[in-house]
Amino acid sequence: MIVVKIFQGPGNQMFQVAYGLSVAKSLNTELKLDLSWYDEYSHHRQFILNKFNLNLQVATEKEIYDIVTCNASNFITYQWNRLNRMHLRPYYQRPQVIEPVDRFDLNYTKILDNTYVEGYFASREFFERHENFAKQQLTFKDAPSDINKKMIEQIRSENAVAVSFRLGDFLAYPLHNICSLQYYERCIEYLTARYNNLKLYIFSDDLNWVKTNFKTTLPTVYMDFNAPDYMEDLRLLTHFKFHIIPNSTFSWWGAELADNKDKIVLAPQYWLNPDEHVQKDAFDGKVVDFSHVVPNDWIKIPNMVEGDTYIA
């Protein structure tokens, strides 16, 4: 059994479960989830994995305890398990592993059976071995509403561009607030130089701000009819051919799950602010490379450019 701790918002949950599905399949073992984080923080982030066709179980406290402590049916087996997993095995094959935020380490795909895992695993590479399997599990359980069915048909009939703005709590943190209006202008310039008859569909957690501040001559639709059910917006995102995403794991998954084989995804060159001072403040004096988040087959558009005006 592999137990993965699930925490934070939709995009993070999807990375965590995709990682868990992949490593469990590699080991031919069962995957269970630790959802205890939501006992305390459900007011902060909603658990959303129940929206998908995931046939997963929740780990009990005893199951987690048994894995972490190497509990066994007898004392000799317990002692051997402790010696083997705690001292003889490498760090990524301990009974409990926690992915560090300050480095990208694919050794965590080499865990053993009977492991409790905690981390973000924010890269396709963490589930790439069983990518198709993981994506098949991350399909929506329920059918879309009538208005969303019509919108899906419309999106798929046009050169529709999903343009996502991540505002909200990002604005208070220089580590995250890195996608300027000029970034979006550069993305649109890239697409209009190569494709005709583009139509923008705007997704955001603050559409009023976007309506006031984002200017374009292209036909534009503001996606406001699903609020507050943002998971229906995620479903819509999976039907676009063109994607302009910010440094948002929610938007990342909307683009990743898009089923158009010719899809074009434009993403920020930097996933987090590359400024050393900002990173050291956020990561206890460390500088972190997050280039692994954006897949190599996506197009990186410059952000964090001197002279850009950042959203405030």
C-alpha positions in Angstrom: 0.0 0.0 0.0 1.1 3.5 -0.8 -0.5 6.4 1.2 -0.3 9.9 -0.2 -1.1 12.9 1.9 -3.5 15.2 0.0 -3.5 18.9 0.9 -4.0 22.4 -0.5 -6.1 23.3 -3.5 -7.3 21.6 -6.7 -4.1 21.7 -8.8 -1.9 20.5 -5.9 -4.3 17.7 -5.1 -4.3 16.6 -8.8 -0.5 16.5 -8.9 -0.4 14.5 -5.6 -2.9 11.9 -6.8 -1.3 11.6 -10.2 2.0 10.9 -8.6 0.4 8.4 -6.3 -1.4 6.6 -9.1 1.8 6.3 -11.1 4.0 4.9 -8.3 1.3 2.6 -7.0 0.8 1.2 -10.5 4.6 0.7 -10.9 4.6 -1.3 -7.7 1.4 -3.1 -8.4 0.0 -2.1 -5.1 -2.9 -0.2 -3.6 -3.1 3.6 -3.3 -4.9 5.2 -0.4 -5.2 8.9 0.6 -4.6 10.7 3.8 -7.2 13.5 4.0 -6.5 14.6 7.5 -5.3 18.0 6.3 -8.9 18.9 5.5 -10.1 18.2 9.0 -8.5 21.5 10.0 -8.2 23.4 6.7 -11.4 22.7 4.8 -12.3 26.4 5.2 -9.2 27.3 3.3 -9.2 24.8 0.4 -11.9 22.4 -0.8 -11.3 18.7 -1.4 -12.1 18.1 -5.1 -10.7 14.7 -6.1 -14.2 13.2 -5.5 -15.3 15.0 -8.7 -13.2 12.5 -10.8 -13.5 8.9 -11.7 -11.1 7.9 -9.0 -11.8 4.6 -7.2 -9.6 5.4 -4.2 -10.0 4.7 -0.5 -9.0 6.9 2.5 -6.3 5.4 4.7 -7.2 4.8 8.3 -5.1 6.2 11.2 -4.0 2.7 12.0 -2.9 2.0 8.4 -0.8 5.2 8.4 0.6 4.4 11.8 1.6 0.8 10.7 3.4 2.1 7.6 5.3 4.9 9.3 6.4 2.8 12.3 7.1 -0.4 10.2 4.6 -2.2 12.4 4.5 -6.0 11.9 2.9 -9.1 13.1 5.8 -10.1 15.3 8.8 -8.4 17.0 11.5 -9.9 14.8 9.8 -8.8 11.6 9.3 -5.4 13.1 12.9 -5.0 14.0 14.1 -6.1 10.6 11.7 -3.7 8.9 13.0 -0.9 11.0 16.6 -1.7 10.3 16.0 -2.2 6.6 13.9 0.8 5.9 15.4 3.3 8.4 19.1 2.5 8.0 19.9 0.2 5.1 17.7 1.9 2.4 18.3 5.3 0.7 16.3 8.4 1.8 13.7 7.9 -0.8 12.9 4.3 0.3 12.2 5.1 4.0 8.7 4.2 5.3 7.8 7.9 5.4 9.2 10.3 2.8 8.7 14.0 2.4 9.5 15.7 -0.8 11.7 18.8 -0.2 10.5 22.0 -1.8 14.1 23.2 -2.5 15.0 20.6 -5.1 13.6 18.5 -7.9 14.2 14.9 -7.2 12.9 12.0 -9.4 14.2 9.5 -6.9 10.9 9.9 -5.2 9.4 7.8 -8.1 11.5 4.9 -6.8 9.8 4.5 -3.4 9.0 1.0 -2.0 5.6 -0.6 -1.2 4.3 0.3 2.3 5.3 4.0 2.1 3.7 7.1 3.4 4.4 10.1 1.1 4.0 13.9 1.4 4.9 16.5 -1.2 3.7 18.6 -4.1 5.2 16.6 -7.0 4.5 19.5 -9.3 5.8 18.1 -12.6 4.6 15.8 -15.3 7.8 13.8 -14.8 6.5 12.5 -11.5 3.7 10.6 -13.2 5.1 10.3 -16.7 5.7 6.6 -16.5 2.0 6.0 -16.3 0.8 9.3 -17.7 -2.2 7.9 -19.7 -3.4 5.9 -16.7 -3.3 8.8 -14.4 -5.1 11.1 -16.9 -7.8 8.4 -17.4 -8.5 8.5 -13.7 -8.7 12.3 -13.8 -11.9 12.4 -15.9 -15.0 14.0 -14.5 -17.5 11.7 -12.8 -20.7 13.7 -13.6 -21.9 15.0 -17.0 -21.7 18.7 -17.7 -24.8 20.9 -17.3 -26.7 21.9 -20.5 -25.1 25.4 -20.6 -21.7 23.8 -20.3 -22.5 21.2 -23.0 -23.3 24.1 -25.3 -20.2 26.0 -24.3 -18.0 22.9 -25.0 -19.5 22.6 -28.5 -18.8 26.3 -29.1 -15.2 26.1 -27.9 -14.4 23.1 -30.0 -15.9 24.7 -33.1 -13.6 27.8 -32.9 -10.0 28.8 -32.6 -10.7 29.4 -29.0 -8.0 30.5 -26.6 -8.4 29.9 -22.9 -6.8 32.9 -21.1 -6.4 32.3 -17.3 -5.6 35.1 -14.8 -4.6 34.0 -11.3 -5.1 36.9 -8.9 -6.5 36.6 -5.4 -4.0 35.8 -2.7 -1.1 35.7 -5.3 -1.2 39.5 -5.3 0.1 39.7 -1.7 3.2 37.6 -2.5 6.0 38.7 -4.7 7.1 35.1 -5.1 3.8 34.3 -7.0 2.7 37.6 -8.5 4.8 37.3 -11.6 2.5 37.4 -14.6 2.1 41.0 -15.7 -0.3 42.4 -18.3 2.6 42.6 -20.7 3.1 38.8 -20.3 -0.4 38.3 -21.6 0.2 40.8 -24.4 3.3 38.8 -25.4 1.3 35.6 -25.4 -1.4 37.0 -27.6 1.1 38.5 -30.0 2.7 35.1 -30.3 -0.6 33.5 -31.2 -1.9 36.2 -33.5 1.3 36.1 -35.5 0.7 32.4 -36.3 -3.1 31.8 -36.2 -6.2 33.5 -37.5 -9.7 34.0 -36.2 -8.8 33.7 -32.6 -11.4 34.2 -29.9 -10.4 34.7 -26.2 -12.2 33.0 -23.3 -11.2 34.7 -20.0 -11.1 32.6 -16.8 -10.2 34.3 -13.5 -10.8 34.4 -9.8 -11.4 38.1 -10.2 -13.1 38.7 -13.5 -14.1 42.3 -12.6 -10.4 43.3 -12.4 -9.7 41.6 -15.7 -12.6 43.4 -17.4 -11.3 46.7 -16.2 -7.6 46.3 -16.8 -7.1 43.8 -19.7 -7.5 45.3 -23.1 -7.6 43.5 -26.4 -9.1 43.9 -29.9 -9.8 40.2 -30.2 -13.4 38.9 -29.7 -13.6 38.1 -25.9 -15.9 36.0 -23.7 -15.8 36.3 -19.9 -16.5 33.0 -18.3 -18.6 34.0 -15.4 -21.6 31.7 -15.4 -20.1 28.8 -13.5 -19.1 30.7 -10.3 -18.6 29.6 -7.6 -18.2 26.0 -9.1 -14.7 26.5 -10.5 -14.5 22.7 -11.2 -16.9 23.3 -14.1 -14.4 25.9 -15.4 -11.7 23.3 -15.2 -13.8 20.9 -17.3 -14.2 23.6 -19.9 -10.5 24.3 -20.0 -9.8 20.7 -21.0 -11.7 21.3 -24.3 -9.5 24.2 -25.7 -6.8 23.9 -28.3 -5.0 27.1 -27.2 -4.1 27.9 -23.6 -2.4 31.0 -22.1 -1.8 30.1 -18.4 -0.3 31.9 -15.5 1.8 30.2 -12.8 -1.3 28.3 -11.5 -1.5 24.6 -11.0 -5.3 24.8 -11.6 -4.6 26.3 -15.1 -1.7 23.9 -15.6 -4.1 20.9 -15.2 -6.7 22.5 -17.5 -4.1 22.6 -20.2 -2.6 19.2 -19.4 -5.9 17.4 -19.6 -6.9 19.1 -22.8 -7.6 16.3 -25.3 -6.7 18.1 -28.5 -3.6 16.4 -29.9 -2.6 19.7 -31.6 -3.0 21.9 -28.5 -0.7 24.8 -27.9 0.1 25.8 -24.4 1.8 29.1 -23.5 3.2 29.3 -20.0 5.4 31.7 -18.1 9.2 31.3 -18.4 9.5 31.5 -14.7 7.0 29.6 -12.5 8.1 31.6 -9.4 9.9 34.8 -9.0 13.6 34.1 -9.8 14.8 37.0 -7.6 17.3 35.5 -5.1 16.2 37.8 -2.3 12.5 36.9 -2.8 13.3 33.2 -2.9 15.5 33.3 0.2 12.8 35.0 2.2 10.3 32.3 1.1 12.5 29.2 1.3 14.6 29.7 4.5 17.6 31.2 2.7 17.5 28.9 -0.3 17.3 29.6 -4.0 15.1 27.1 -5.9 14.8 26.1 -9.6 11.2 25.5 -10.6 11.8 25.0 -14.3 10.6 21.4 -14.1 7.0 22.6 -13.6 6.4 23.6 -17.2 6.8 20.6 -19.6 9.3 20.9 -22.5 6.5 20.6 -25.1 4.9 23.8 -23.9 6.0 27.2 -25.1 7.6 29.4 -22.5 6.9 33.1 -22.9 9.0 35.7 -21.1 7.7 37.0 -17.8 9.5 38.9 -15.1 10.8 41.3 -17.7 12.2 44.6 -16.6 9.7 47.4 -17.1 6.6 45.2 -16.8 3.8 46.4 -14.7 2.7 43.8 -12.2 -0.8 43.4 -11.0 -1.5 44.9 -7.6 
